[in-house]
Amino acid sequence: MNVRLHPHAQDRLAERGATEAEVVATVAEGERFPAKFGRTGFRRNFPFDAEWQGKYYSTKQVEAYAVEEDGWLVLTVIARYF
């Protein structure tokens, strides 16, 4: 499966605490759902067991929003911690 990251998504990885490998795994193996503007969303939970911005979390959820274009082009990435 071909998964590419738009420059916007690539820029957001570090500030949101996600990695490119997590995004690829989310698209390849995560839950798929319809999103706004004809896009497709992907969601996957990862064990985290670490601190993020001064608080401890056991789970990180990565969401990737993509369009199908020679595989998947990920437009943006969101990470949630709980």
Helices and strands as residue ranges (DSSP letters): E 3-5, H 7-16, H 20-29, E 31-34, G 36-38, E 40-52, E 55-68, E 72-81
